[in-house]
Amino acid sequence: MDLFEYQARDLFAAHGVPVLDGGVAQTVDEAQAIAERLGGQVVVKAQVKTGGRGKAGGVKLADSPDAAAAAAEAILGMDIKGHTVHRVLVAEASDIAEEYYFSFLVDRANRTFLAMASREGGMEIERIAVERPEALAMVPIDPLAGVDAATARDIAAQGGFPAEILDDVSGVIVALWEVFTAEDATLVEVNPLVKTPDGGVLALDGKVTLDDNAGFRHPDHAALADTDAADPLEAAAKAKHLNYVKLDG
């Protein structure tokens, strides 16, 4: 099950990953209220499970609650690659000094877990892998040993992260490993992981994919399902704990 960005952000926060304050809105009034609570500049982001939001106009900066309301009005209902926007995330805006990439995922080909780290974040990881493979560190993870502070620091160093933030990045990596294992995820990705002008480290955007086969261990995950986009037959089958595969024809 792929999560929306705001859901991934909530999981990150619950496990100690540093994120910016914000809230999710389904209406213009809700977006304005969140912006009023946050104060200052905010970013209004379409919540869809696809890329290309920025290019489609689904990410807008707002300097006031009224501007946030106008941004939400423009984004809600928008179609982005066949996905209708039903919610927006209204979050604090952040100044960015540098952008990085980090993820944990299941490496099915090698039957293990994999950490991927790069100093070049903010773009699609597939593009980095093709255009600059030397800039992407791919580190196998021993599932039994896991990821402690020393392992996290080694991964960050292989990814080329600056020495002055290795300790902070290592702490984020350990927390992301906790998200990955505790929530039975098959993917935990932060892109970008950013360094702020004051030297802090933040998970600015994230993706999480949960293993549906582990749902019996996480009854709380059921509330994360996207009922707006669910196939009625698939939803009915899932309610009865059946596997449903739709075929053409």
C-alpha positions as CSV (number, residue, x, y, z in Angstrom):
1,M,0.0,0.0,0.0
2,D,1.5,3.3,-1.1
3,L,0.9,6.2,1.3
4,F,0.3,9.8,0.7
5,E,3.1,12.2,1.5
6,Y,1.2,13.5,4.6
7,Q,0.8,9.9,5.9
8,A,4.5,9.2,5.4
9,R,5.3,12.5,7.2
10,D,3.1,11.4,10.2
11,L,4.9,8.0,10.4
12,F,8.2,9.8,10.2
13,A,7.3,12.1,13.0
14,A,6.1,9.2,15.2
15,H,9.5,7.5,14.9
16,G,11.6,10.6,15.5
17,V,12.4,11.7,11.9
18,P,12.7,15.5,11.8
19,V,9.9,17.0,9.7
20,L,8.3,20.4,9.4
21,D,5.0,21.2,11.1
22,G,1.9,21.1,9.0
23,G,-1.5,19.6,8.5
24,V,-3.7,18.1,5.8
25,A,-6.8,19.9,4.4
26,Q,-9.7,18.7,2.3
27,T,-11.2,22.2,1.9
28,V,-10.1,25.7,1.3
29,D,-11.2,26.8,4.8
30,E,-9.2,24.0,6.4
31,A,-6.1,25.0,4.4
32,Q,-6.5,28.6,5.5
33,A,-6.9,27.6,9.2
34,I,-3.7,25.5,9.1
35,A,-1.8,28.4,7.5
36,E,-3.0,30.7,10.2
37,R,-1.9,28.3,12.9
38,L,1.6,27.9,11.3
39,G,2.1,31.6,10.6
40,G,4.7,32.8,8.1
41,Q,5.3,31.3,4.7
42,V,3.8,27.9,3.9
43,V,3.9,25.4,1.1
44,V,0.6,23.9,-0.2
45,K,1.2,20.5,-1.8
46,A,-1.2,18.3,-3.7
47,Q,-1.6,14.8,-2.2
48,V,-1.5,12.3,-5.0
49,K,0.4,9.0,-5.4
50,T,2.3,10.0,-8.4
51,G,5.3,12.2,-9.3
52,G,5.4,15.5,-11.3
53,R,3.3,17.5,-8.9
54,G,5.5,20.6,-9.1
55,K,5.5,20.7,-12.9
56,A,1.7,20.2,-12.9
57,G,1.2,23.2,-10.6
58,G,0.4,21.1,-7.6
59,V,2.9,22.7,-5.3
60,K,2.6,26.4,-4.4
61,L,4.2,28.7,-1.9
62,A,2.0,31.1,0.1
63,D,3.0,34.1,2.1
64,S,-0.3,34.5,4.0
65,P,-3.4,32.5,5.0
66,D,-5.3,34.1,2.2
67,A,-2.7,33.1,-0.3
68,A,-2.7,29.5,1.1
69,A,-6.5,29.4,0.7
70,A,-6.1,30.6,-2.9
71,A,-3.4,28.0,-3.6
72,A,-5.6,25.2,-2.1
73,E,-8.6,26.4,-4.2
74,A,-6.4,26.1,-7.3
75,I,-5.0,22.7,-6.4
76,L,-8.0,20.8,-4.9
77,G,-9.9,19.0,-7.7
78,M,-6.9,19.2,-10.0
79,D,-6.1,16.2,-12.2
80,I,-2.4,15.1,-12.1
81,K,-1.6,12.2,-14.3
82,G,-5.1,10.8,-13.9
83,H,-5.1,11.3,-10.1
84,T,-7.7,13.7,-8.7
85,V,-6.5,15.9,-5.8
86,H,-8.8,15.4,-2.8
87,R,-6.4,16.7,-0.2
88,V,-3.5,19.2,0.2
89,L,-0.7,19.2,2.7
90,V,-0.1,22.7,4.2
91,A,3.3,22.8,5.8
92,E,5.9,25.3,7.0
93,A,8.2,26.5,4.2
94,S,11.9,25.9,4.7
95,D,15.1,27.5,3.4
96,I,17.3,24.9,1.7
97,A,21.1,24.9,1.6
98,E,21.6,21.5,0.0
99,E,19.3,18.5,-1.1
100,Y,20.1,14.8,-0.6
101,Y,18.5,11.5,-1.3
102,F,18.0,8.5,1.0
103,S,15.9,5.3,1.0
104,F,15.5,1.8,2.4
105,L,13.9,-0.8,0.2
106,V,13.4,-4.5,-0.2
107,D,16.0,-5.8,-2.7
108,R,13.9,-8.7,-4.1
109,A,16.5,-9.8,-6.6
110,N,19.1,-10.4,-3.9
111,R,16.7,-11.3,-1.1
112,T,17.9,-8.6,1.2
113,F,17.4,-5.0,2.3
114,L,19.1,-2.1,0.6
115,A,20.0,1.4,1.6
116,M,20.4,4.0,-1.2
117,A,22.1,7.3,-0.5
118,S,23.2,10.2,-2.6
119,R,24.4,13.7,-2.1
120,E,22.3,14.6,-5.2
121,G,18.7,14.8,-4.1
122,G,15.7,16.6,-5.3
123,M,15.5,14.7,-8.6
124,E,14.2,11.2,-9.6
125,I,16.5,8.6,-8.3
126,E,16.1,6.7,-11.6
127,R,17.7,9.6,-13.3
128,I,20.6,9.7,-10.9
129,A,21.2,6.0,-11.3
130,V,21.3,6.3,-15.1
131,E,23.1,9.7,-15.5
132,R,25.5,9.6,-12.5
133,P,25.6,6.1,-11.0
134,E,28.8,6.9,-9.2
135,A,26.8,9.5,-7.2
136,L,24.5,6.8,-5.8
137,A,25.6,4.5,-3.0
138,M,23.8,1.2,-2.8
139,V,24.5,-0.6,0.5
140,P,23.1,-4.0,1.3
141,I,21.7,-4.3,4.9
142,D,22.0,-7.4,7.0
143,P,18.4,-7.9,8.3
144,L,19.7,-9.6,11.5
145,A,22.3,-6.9,12.3
146,G,20.0,-4.0,11.3
147,V,21.2,-0.4,11.3
148,D,22.8,1.1,14.3
149,A,24.5,4.5,14.6
150,A,27.9,3.2,13.3
151,T,26.2,1.5,10.3
152,A,24.2,4.6,9.6
153,R,27.3,6.8,9.6
154,D,29.0,4.4,7.2
155,I,26.1,4.6,4.8
156,A,26.0,8.4,5.0
157,A,29.7,8.6,4.3
158,Q,29.4,6.3,1.3
159,G,26.6,8.5,0.0
160,G,28.9,11.5,0.1
161,F,27.1,13.5,2.8
162,P,29.2,16.4,4.2
163,A,31.3,15.5,7.2
164,E,29.7,18.3,9.3
165,I,26.3,16.8,9.2
166,L,27.2,13.1,9.3
167,D,26.0,12.8,13.0
168,D,22.6,14.4,12.2
169,V,22.1,12.4,9.0
170,S,23.1,9.2,10.8
171,G,20.4,9.8,13.4
172,V,17.8,10.3,10.7
173,I,18.9,7.1,9.0
174,V,18.5,5.1,12.2
175,A,15.0,6.6,12.7
176,L,14.1,5.8,9.1
177,W,15.3,2.2,9.7
178,E,12.9,2.1,12.6
179,V,10.1,3.2,10.3
180,F,11.1,0.6,7.7
181,T,11.1,-2.3,10.2
182,A,8.5,-1.4,12.8
183,E,5.9,-0.5,10.2
184,D,6.7,-3.5,7.8
185,A,7.5,-1.2,4.9
186,T,8.9,-2.3,1.6
187,L,10.0,1.2,0.8
188,V,10.9,4.3,2.9
189,E,12.2,7.2,0.8
190,V,13.2,10.7,1.6
191,N,13.7,13.0,-1.4
192,P,14.8,15.5,-0.6
193,L,16.5,15.1,2.7
194,V,17.7,18.7,3.2
195,K,20.4,20.6,5.0
196,T,19.0,24.0,6.2
197,P,21.1,27.2,6.3
198,D,21.6,26.8,10.1
199,G,23.0,23.3,9.6
200,G,19.9,21.3,10.5
201,V,18.6,18.2,8.7
202,L,15.0,17.7,7.7
203,A,13.0,15.1,5.8
204,L,11.2,17.5,3.4
205,D,9.3,15.0,1.3
206,G,8.8,11.3,1.7
207,K,7.3,8.1,0.3
208,V,6.4,5.0,2.2
209,T,5.0,1.7,0.8
210,L,3.7,-0.7,3.4
211,D,3.6,-4.5,3.0
212,D,-0.1,-5.5,2.7
213,N,0.8,-9.1,3.7
214,A,1.9,-7.8,7.1
215,G,-1.4,-6.0,7.7
216,F,-2.5,-8.5,10.3
217,R,0.3,-7.1,12.6
218,H,-0.8,-3.5,12.1
219,P,-4.6,-3.1,12.4
220,D,-3.9,0.7,12.5
221,H,-2.7,0.6,8.9
222,A,-6.3,0.0,7.7
223,A,-7.1,3.6,8.4
224,L,-4.4,4.6,5.9
225,A,-6.1,3.1,2.9
226,D,-7.2,5.5,0.2
227,T,-10.9,4.9,0.0
228,D,-11.5,7.6,-2.6
229,A,-9.5,5.7,-5.2
230,A,-10.2,2.2,-4.2
231,D,-11.7,-0.3,-6.7
232,P,-15.0,-1.3,-5.1
233,L,-14.4,-5.0,-5.9
234,E,-10.9,-4.8,-4.5
235,A,-12.2,-3.1,-1.3
236,A,-14.9,-5.7,-0.9
237,A,-12.4,-8.5,-1.3
238,K,-10.0,-6.9,1.2
239,A,-12.8,-6.6,3.7
240,K,-13.2,-10.3,3.5
241,H,-9.5,-11.0,3.7
242,L,-9.4,-12.3,0.1
243,N,-6.7,-11.7,-2.5
244,Y,-8.2,-10.0,-5.6
245,V,-6.5,-9.6,-8.9
246,K,-8.3,-7.8,-11.7
247,L,-7.7,-9.2,-15.2
248,D,-8.3,-7.7,-18.6
249,G,-11.0,-9.2,-20.9
